[in-house]
């Protein structure tokens, strides 16, 4: 995937960075917003058509929803901030060839408190799955 320029400074965006910015803007919104609203929030000289492309791609991935209002759409994030962060983590994980190695590396790099929390959450999820 080719990286996009970030306006006059010419800084290049990393893969997925623009999607992350769009998701963050939607997550910060108090309700459904237009693509123009998102464009204003992320700034950096991003074209309206680029914002629309990102929103449409995120909708296809199930990360955002849209509703027709008049002749345009209003967009909302499907999840709260924590859910959006989890979605981004899954997206990164899905992009890797060796899922087991990535997960193992992730878990071993966690601080002890986070590792314990993760274990507790996995046990809780397993118990709920048994119900």
Backbone as JSON Lines, residues from 0, in Angstrom:
{"i":0,"aa":"X","n":[0.85,-1.19,0.0],"ca":[0.0,0.0,0.0],"c":[0.88,1.24,0.0]}
{"i":1,"aa":"X","n":[0.6,2.17,-0.87],"ca":[1.36,3.4,-0.95],"c":[0.95,4.33,0.18]}
{"i":2,"aa":"X","n":[1.93,5.01,0.75],"ca":[1.64,5.94,1.82],"c":[1.19,7.27,1.22]}
{"i":3,"aa":"X","n":[0.39,7.99,1.98],"ca":[-0.16,9.26,1.53],"c":[0.63,10.42,2.12]}
{"i":4,"aa":"X","n":[0.69,11.49,1.38],"ca":[1.33,12.7,1.87],"c":[0.42,13.37,2.88]}
{"i":5,"aa":"X","n":[1.0,14.05,3.84],"ca":[0.23,14.73,4.87],"c":[0.33,16.24,4.7]}
{"i":6,"aa":"X","n":[0.0,16.69,3.53],"ca":[-0.06,18.12,3.31],"c":[1.28,18.73,2.92]}
{"i":7,"aa":"X","n":[1.41,20.04,3.18],"ca":[2.55,20.79,2.7],"c":[3.89,20.31,3.25]}
{"i":8,"aa":"X","n":[3.91,19.77,4.45],"ca":[5.18,19.33,5.01],"c":[5.7,18.1,4.28]}
{"i":9,"aa":"X","n":[4.84,17.37,3.58],"ca":[5.27,16.2,2.83],"c":[5.51,14.97,3.68]}
{"i":10,"aa":"X","n":[5.15,15.01,4.96],"ca":[5.32,13.85,5.83],"c":[4.48,12.71,5.29]}
{"i":11,"aa":"X","n":[5.03,11.51,5.3],"ca":[4.33,10.34,4.79],"c":[3.61,9.64,5.93]}
{"i":12,"aa":"X","n":[2.4,9.19,5.66],"ca":[1.62,8.46,6.65],"c":[1.97,6.99,6.59]}
{"i":13,"aa":"X","n":[2.07,6.36,7.75],"ca":[2.27,4.92,7.81],"c":[0.98,4.2,7.44]}
{"i":14,"aa":"X","n":[1.13,2.95,7.06],"ca":[-0.03,2.15,6.69],"c":[-1.0,2.08,7.87]}
{"i":15,"aa":"X","n":[-2.23,2.41,7.62],"ca":[-3.25,2.36,8.66],"c":[-3.33,3.59,9.54]}
{"i":16,"aa":"X","n":[-2.38,4.5,9.42],"ca":[-2.39,5.69,10.27],"c":[-3.61,6.55,10.02]}
{"i":17,"aa":"X","n":[-3.96,6.75,8.77],"ca":[-5.13,7.57,8.45],"c":[-6.41,6.91,8.94]}
{"i":18,"aa":"X","n":[-6.52,5.59,8.79],"ca":[-7.67,4.88,9.34],"c":[-7.77,5.1,10.83]}
{"i":19,"aa":"X","n":[-6.64,5.04,11.51],"ca":[-6.62,5.26,12.96],"c":[-7.08,6.65,13.32]}
{"i":20,"aa":"X","n":[-6.66,7.64,12.55],"ca":[-7.07,9.02,12.82],"c":[-8.57,9.2,12.6]}
{"i":21,"aa":"X","n":[-9.09,8.58,11.55],"ca":[-10.53,8.67,11.27],"c":[-11.31,7.99,12.4]}
{"i":22,"aa":"X","n":[-10.86,6.81,12.82],"ca":[-11.53,6.1,13.91],"c":[-11.47,6.91,15.21]}
{"i":23,"aa":"X","n":[-10.34,7.54,15.48],"ca":[-10.21,8.35,16.69],"c":[-11.16,9.54,16.65]}
{"i":24,"aa":"X","n":[-11.27,10.18,15.48],"ca":[-12.18,11.31,15.35],"c":[-13.62,10.87,15.58]}
{"i":25,"aa":"X","n":[-14.01,9.74,14.97],"ca":[-15.37,9.24,15.17],"c":[-15.61,8.85,16.62]}
{"i":26,"aa":"X","n":[-14.59,8.27,17.25],"ca":[-14.73,7.88,18.64],"c":[-14.89,9.07,19.57]}
{"i":27,"aa":"X","n":[-14.35,10.21,19.18],"ca":[-14.44,11.42,20.0],"c":[-15.74,12.19,19.76]}
{"i":28,"aa":"X","n":[-16.45,11.84,18.7],"ca":[-17.69,12.54,18.37],"c":[-18.79,12.18,19.36]}
{"i":29,"aa":"X","n":[-19.68,13.12,19.61],"ca":[-20.77,12.88,20.56],"c":[-21.97,12.18,19.9]}
{"i":30,"aa":"X","n":[-21.89,11.97,18.61],"ca":[-22.97,11.31,17.87],"c":[-22.56,11.17,16.43]}
{"i":31,"aa":"X","n":[-23.51,10.82,15.56],"ca":[-23.2,10.68,14.13],"c":[-22.68,12.0,13.55]}
{"i":32,"aa":"X","n":[-21.67,11.89,12.67],"ca":[-21.05,13.08,12.07],"c":[-20.87,12.87,10.57]}
{"i":33,"aa":"X","n":[-20.69,13.96,9.88],"ca":[-20.47,13.91,8.44],"c":[-18.99,13.69,8.13]}
{"i":34,"aa":"X","n":[-18.73,13.33,6.89],"ca":[-17.33,13.17,6.45],"c":[-16.6,14.5,6.53]}
{"i":35,"aa":"X","n":[-17.3,15.6,6.27],"ca":[-16.69,16.92,6.38],"c":[-16.24,17.23,7.8]}
{"i":36,"aa":"X","n":[-17.04,16.8,8.77],"ca":[-16.68,16.97,10.18],"c":[-15.4,16.2,10.49]}
{"i":37,"aa":"X","n":[-15.34,14.96,10.01],"ca":[-14.15,14.12,10.22],"c":[-12.94,14.78,9.57]}
{"i":38,"aa":"X","n":[-13.11,15.27,8.35],"ca":[-12.03,15.91,7.62],"c":[-11.47,17.09,8.41]}
{"i":39,"aa":"X","n":[-12.34,17.9,8.99],"ca":[-11.89,19.05,9.78],"c":[-11.1,18.6,11.01]}
{"i":40,"aa":"X","n":[-11.55,17.53,11.65],"ca":[-10.91,17.08,12.89],"c":[-9.53,16.49,12.65]}
{"i":41,"aa":"X","n":[-9.34,15.77,11.54],"ca":[-8.03,15.15,11.33],"c":[-7.05,16.11,10.68]}
{"i":42,"aa":"X","n":[-7.54,17.15,10.01],"ca":[-6.67,18.18,9.46],"c":[-5.61,17.65,8.51]}
{"i":43,"aa":"X","n":[-4.51,18.36,8.42],"ca":[-3.39,17.94,7.61],"c":[-3.62,18.02,6.11]}
{"i":44,"aa":"X","n":[-4.61,18.77,5.69],"ca":[-4.83,18.92,4.26],"c":[-5.36,17.67,3.57]}
{"i":45,"aa":"X","n":[-6.03,16.8,4.31],"ca":[-6.57,15.58,3.73],"c":[-7.79,15.92,2.89]}
{"i":46,"aa":"X","n":[-7.84,15.41,1.68],"ca":[-8.95,15.67,0.77],"c":[-10.22,15.0,1.26]}
{"i":47,"aa":"X","n":[-11.34,15.63,0.99],"ca":[-12.65,15.08,1.36],"c":[-12.84,13.69,0.75]}
{"i":48,"aa":"X","n":[-12.42,13.53,-0.51],"ca":[-12.58,12.23,-1.16],"c":[-11.75,11.14,-0.47]}
{"i":49,"aa":"X","n":[-10.6,11.52,0.07],"ca":[-9.78,10.55,0.8],"c":[-10.5,10.12,2.08]}
{"i":50,"aa":"X","n":[-11.09,11.08,2.79],"ca":[-11.84,10.77,4.0],"c":[-13.0,9.84,3.66]}
{"i":51,"aa":"X","n":[-13.71,10.12,2.57],"ca":[-14.83,9.27,2.16],"c":[-14.35,7.85,1.83]}
{"i":52,"aa":"X","n":[-13.22,7.75,1.17],"ca":[-12.67,6.43,0.84],"c":[-12.35,5.65,2.11]}
{"i":53,"aa":"X","n":[-11.71,6.31,3.07],"ca":[-11.36,5.65,4.33],"c":[-12.62,5.24,5.08]}
{"i":54,"aa":"X","n":[-13.6,6.12,5.16],"ca":[-14.86,5.79,5.84],"c":[-15.54,4.59,5.19]}
{"i":55,"aa":"X","n":[-15.56,4.57,3.87],"ca":[-16.19,3.46,3.16],"c":[-15.45,2.15,3.41]}
{"i":56,"aa":"X","n":[-14.14,2.21,3.41],"ca":[-13.35,1.0,3.71],"c":[-13.59,0.52,5.14]}
{"i":57,"aa":"X","n":[-13.65,1.46,6.08],"ca":[-13.91,1.09,7.47],"c":[-15.31,0.51,7.64]}
{"i":58,"aa":"X","n":[-16.25,1.01,6.86],"ca":[-17.6,0.44,6.92],"c":[-17.59,-1.0,6.41]}
{"i":59,"aa":"X","n":[-16.87,-1.24,5.32],"ca":[-16.77,-2.6,4.77],"c":[-16.12,-3.55,5.77]}
{"i":60,"aa":"X","n":[-15.25,-3.04,6.63],"ca":[-14.58,-3.86,7.64],"c":[-15.42,-4.0,8.91]}
{"i":61,"aa":"X","n":[-16.54,-3.29,8.97],"ca":[-17.41,-3.38,10.14],"c":[-17.0,-2.49,11.3]}
{"i":62,"aa":"X","n":[-16.1,-1.53,11.06],"ca":[-15.63,-0.67,12.14],"c":[-16.48,0.58,12.32]}
{"i":63,"aa":"X","n":[-17.19,0.99,11.26],"ca":[-18.06,2.15,11.33],"c":[-19.39,1.83,10.66]}
{"i":64,"aa":"X","n":[-20.38,2.64,11.0],"ca":[-21.7,2.51,10.37],"c":[-22.09,3.86,9.79]}
{"i":65,"aa":"X","n":[-22.93,3.82,8.78],"ca":[-23.39,5.08,8.2],"c":[-24.91,5.04,8.06]}
{"i":66,"aa":"X","n":[-25.48,6.24,8.07],"ca":[-26.92,6.39,7.89],"c":[-27.16,7.56,6.95]}
{"i":67,"aa":"X","n":[-28.03,7.34,5.98],"ca":[-28.32,8.42,5.03],"c":[-29.13,9.5,5.74]}
{"i":68,"aa":"X","n":[-28.66,10.74,5.57],"ca":[-29.35,11.91,6.09],"c":[-29.4,12.91,4.95]}
{"i":69,"aa":"X","n":[-30.58,13.07,4.37],"ca":[-30.7,13.93,3.19],"c":[-29.96,13.3,2.03]}
{"i":70,"aa":"X","n":[-29.06,14.07,1.42],"ca":[-28.31,13.56,0.28],"c":[-26.93,13.04,0.66]}
{"i":71,"aa":"X","n":[-26.61,13.05,1.94],"ca":[-25.29,12.58,2.36],"c":[-25.44,11.53,3.46]}
{"i":72,"aa":"X","n":[-24.34,11.18,4.08],"ca":[-24.33,10.18,5.14],"c":[-23.78,10.79,6.42]}
{"i":73,"aa":"X","n":[-24.23,10.23,7.54],"ca":[-23.61,10.51,8.82],"c":[-22.99,9.21,9.29]}
{"i":74,"aa":"X","n":[-21.82,9.33,9.91],"ca":[-21.0,8.17,10.26],"c":[-20.85,8.06,11.77]}
{"i":75,"aa":"X","n":[-20.79,6.84,12.27],"ca":[-20.54,6.59,13.69],"c":[-19.57,5.43,13.83]}
{"i":76,"aa":"X","n":[-18.79,5.48,14.89],"ca":[-17.93,4.35,15.23],"c":[-18.84,3.26,15.79]}
{"i":77,"aa":"X","n":[-18.55,2.01,15.47],"ca":[-19.37,0.9,15.93],"c":[-19.07,0.57,17.39]}
{"i":78,"aa":"X","n":[-17.86,0.88,17.84],"ca":[-17.45,0.53,19.2],"c":[-16.97,1.78,19.93]}
{"i":79,"aa":"X","n":[-16.84,1.65,21.25],"ca":[-16.27,2.74,22.04],"c":[-14.75,2.77,21.84]}
{"i":80,"aa":"X","n":[-14.07,3.63,22.57],"ca":[-12.62,3.79,22.37],"c":[-11.86,2.49,22.61]}
{"i":81,"aa":"X","n":[-12.24,1.76,23.65],"ca":[-11.57,0.48,23.93],"c":[-11.85,-0.52,22.82]}
{"i":82,"aa":"X","n":[-13.07,-0.55,22.33],"ca":[-13.42,-1.45,21.24],"c":[-12.67,-1.11,19.96]}
{"i":83,"aa":"X","n":[-12.5,0.19,19.71],"ca":[-11.76,0.61,18.52],"c":[-10.28,0.21,18.64]}
{"i":84,"aa":"X","n":[-9.72,0.35,19.83],"ca":[-8.31,-0.05,20.03],"c":[-8.18,-1.55,19.82]}
{"i":85,"aa":"X","n":[-9.14,-2.33,20.32],"ca":[-9.11,-3.78,20.13],"c":[-9.24,-4.12,18.65]}
{"i":86,"aa":"X","n":[-10.09,-3.38,17.93],"ca":[-10.25,-3.62,16.49],"c":[-8.94,-3.37,15.76]}
{"i":87,"aa":"X","n":[-8.24,-2.29,16.14],"ca":[-6.95,-1.99,15.5],"c":[-5.93,-3.08,15.8]}
{"i":88,"aa":"X","n":[-5.94,-3.58,17.04],"ca":[-5.01,-4.66,17.41],"c":[-5.3,-5.92,16.58]}
{"i":89,"aa":"X","n":[-6.58,-6.25,16.42],"ca":[-6.93,-7.42,15.6],"c":[-6.51,-7.21,14.15]}
{"i":90,"aa":"X","n":[-6.65,-6.0,13.66],"ca":[-6.26,-5.7,12.28],"c":[-4.77,-5.94,12.08]}
{"i":91,"aa":"X","n":[-3.97,-5.49,13.02],"ca":[-2.52,-5.71,12.94],"c":[-2.23,-7.21,12.99]}
{"i":92,"aa":"X","n":[-2.85,-7.9,13.93],"ca":[-2.64,-9.34,14.09],"c":[-3.04,-10.09,12.82]}
{"i":93,"aa":"X","n":[-4.17,-9.71,12.23],"ca":[-4.65,-10.37,11.01],"c":[-3.69,-10.17,9.84]}
{"i":94,"aa":"X","n":[-2.89,-9.11,9.89],"ca":[-1.96,-8.83,8.81],"c":[-0.65,-9.58,8.9]}
{"i":95,"aa":"X","n":[-0.46,-10.34,9.96],"ca":[0.8,-11.05,10.16],"c":[0.68,-12.52,9.73]}
{"i":96,"aa":"X","n":[1.74,-13.05,9.18],"ca":[1.73,-14.44,8.68],"c":[1.76,-15.45,9.82]}
{"i":97,"aa":"X","n":[2.55,-15.19,10.86],"ca":[2.69,-16.14,11.96],"c":[1.97,-15.6,13.2]}
{"i":98,"aa":"X","n":[0.68,-15.81,13.24],"ca":[-0.19,-15.3,14.31],"c":[0.3,-15.77,15.69]}
{"i":99,"aa":"X","n":[0.67,-17.06,15.79],"ca":[1.11,-17.61,17.07],"c":[2.36,-16.9,17.58]}
{"i":100,"aa":"X","n":[3.31,-16.65,16.69],"ca":[4.55,-15.98,17.09],"c":[4.26,-14.55,17.55]}
{"i":101,"aa":"X","n":[3.36,-13.86,16.86],"ca":[3.03,-12.49,17.24],"c":[2.37,-12.47,18.61]}
{"i":102,"aa":"X","n":[1.41,-13.36,18.83],"ca":[0.74,-13.42,20.12],"c":[1.71,-13.79,21.24]}
{"i":103,"aa":"X","n":[2.58,-14.75,20.99],"ca":[3.56,-15.15,21.99],"c":[4.49,-13.99,22.33]}
{"i":104,"aa":"X","n":[4.95,-13.27,21.33],"ca":[5.82,-12.12,21.55],"c":[5.1,-11.02,22.32]}
{"i":105,"aa":"X","n":[3.84,-10.81,21.97],"ca":[3.04,-9.8,22.65],"c":[2.89,-10.13,24.14]}
{"i":106,"aa":"X","n":[2.51,-11.37,24.43],"ca":[2.28,-11.78,25.82],"c":[3.57,-11.71,26.64]}
{"i":107,"aa":"X","n":[4.68,-12.17,26.07],"ca":[5.93,-12.17,26.84],"c":[6.46,-10.75,27.06]}
{"i":108,"aa":"X","n":[6.03,-9.8,26.26],"ca":[6.49,-8.42,26.42],"c":[5.61,-7.63,27.4]}
{"i":109,"aa":"X","n":[4.49,-8.21,27.84],"ca":[3.6,-7.5,28.76],"c":[4.22,-7.37,30.15]}
{"i":110,"aa":"X","n":[3.98,-6.25,30.81],"ca":[4.39,-6.15,32.21],"c":[3.59,-7.17,33.03]}
{"i":111,"aa":"X","n":[4.12,-7.63,34.16],"ca":[3.44,-8.67,34.94],"c":[1.97,-8.37,35.27]}
{"i":112,"aa":"X","n":[1.66,-7.14,35.61],"ca":[0.27,-6.79,35.93],"c":[-0.66,-6.96,34.73]}
{"i":113,"aa":"X","n":[-0.19,-6.56,33.55],"ca":[-1.0,-6.7,32.34],"c":[-1.15,-8.17,31.96]}
{"i":114,"aa":"X","n":[-0.07,-8.95,32.15],"ca":[-0.14,-10.37,31.84],"c":[-1.16,-11.06,32.74]}
{"i":115,"aa":"X","n":[-1.16,-10.71,34.01],"ca":[-2.13,-11.28,34.95],"c":[-3.55,-10.88,34.56]}
{"i":116,"aa":"X","n":[-3.74,-9.63,34.2],"ca":[-5.06,-9.16,33.77],"c":[-5.52,-9.92,32.52]}
{"i":117,"aa":"X","n":[-4.62,-10.1,31.58],"ca":[-4.97,-10.83,30.36],"c":[-5.39,-12.27,30.69]}
{"i":118,"aa":"X","n":[-4.64,-12.91,31.57],"ca":[-5.0,-14.28,31.99],"c":[-6.38,-14.32,32.63]}
{"i":119,"aa":"X","n":[-6.66,-13.35,33.5],"ca":[-7.97,-13.29,34.16],"c":[-9.09,-13.08,33.14]}
{"i":120,"aa":"X","n":[-8.86,-12.21,32.18],"ca":[-9.86,-11.95,31.15],"c":[-10.1,-13.18,30.28]}
{"i":121,"aa":"X","n":[-9.03,-13.91,29.95],"ca":[-9.18,-15.13,29.17],"c":[-9.96,-16.2,29.95]}
{"i":122,"aa":"X","n":[-9.68,-16.31,31.24],"ca":[-10.41,-17.26,32.08],"c":[-11.88,-16.87,32.17]}
{"i":123,"aa":"X","n":[-12.15,-15.58,32.32],"ca":[-13.52,-15.09,32.39],"c":[-14.26,-15.37,31.07]}
{"i":124,"aa":"X","n":[-13.6,-15.11,29.95],"ca":[-14.22,-15.36,28.65],"c":[-14.51,-16.86,28.46]}
{"i":125,"aa":"X","n":[-13.59,-17.7,28.9],"ca":[-13.79,-19.14,28.79],"c":[-14.96,-19.59,29.65]}
{"i":126,"aa":"X","n":[-15.07,-19.03,30.87],"ca":[-16.18,-19.39,31.76],"c":[-17.51,-18.93,31.19]}
{"i":127,"aa":"X","n":[-17.54,-17.74,30.58],"ca":[-18.77,-17.26,29.97],"c":[-19.17,-18.09,28.76]}
{"i":128,"aa":"X","n":[-18.18,-18.62,28.07],"ca":[-18.46,-19.48,26.91],"c":[-19.05,-20.81,27.3]}
{"i":129,"aa":"X","n":[-18.8,-21.23,28.54],"ca":[-19.33,-22.5,29.02],"c":[-20.8,-22.38,29.43]}
{"i":130,"aa":"X","n":[-21.25,-21.16,29.73],"ca":[-22.64,-20.94,30.17],"c":[-23.63,-21.16,29.07]}
